[in-house]
Amino acid sequence: MKNIINKYIYLNGRNVIFGLLSACFFSLIVLDSNKYYSVALIMAPSLLFSFVVGKMCYEEDSKSTKEFLLSLPMIKGNIVLEKNIVGQICILVGMILVNGIFLMVNILRNTAPIFDIRSILIIWIFLIVYNTIYVFLNYRLNYSKTQFTTYIIVALMLVLFKFGNNFIITINSINLYLLIIIVVVVSYISLIITKNIKWRP
């Protein structure tokens, strides 16, 4: 795990910084109001994923690079698996950034901080599925074929812009422990799927 993180920071450090800055910038949507909390929860991790994992997928997309990677004496599934692991780290870091910025802004305004664990878990599940689809399409097809998946994020963002408060109210009745179990199960299944993706050179 440490080696994977070091690799991304060393090879992709500038994009990691850009991703963190973009996630922080989008989280400033709290300056408008807390009603966009769920929008920030989905967009900050997505922007971070796009800058970090998306950029690495783009750099690996050329045929010569893929052929080189496939020729290396290593388990090819691990190359794909690391994209999933880094994607899940992006979700975690993005969620921390959103909640940290929302907390600070609300403290400065002397207003009630917002923290909705159910919203976090449900969006976390969605983002794991989204990241898995993205990585799957990248290695089974190619980088350009993954780009249509961004429309899914944009569409959900627009829905949450309109119905974000209703979303939070609606999910309040969902069992918290069930959501935690689903996150763990979906995360595990996602790791298994990505590790076993067969590359298309």
Salt bridges, closest charged atoms under 4 A:
GLU60 OE2 - LYS83 NZ 2.95
GLU82 OE2 - LYS7 NZ 2.58
GLU82 OE2 - LYS83 NZ 3.69
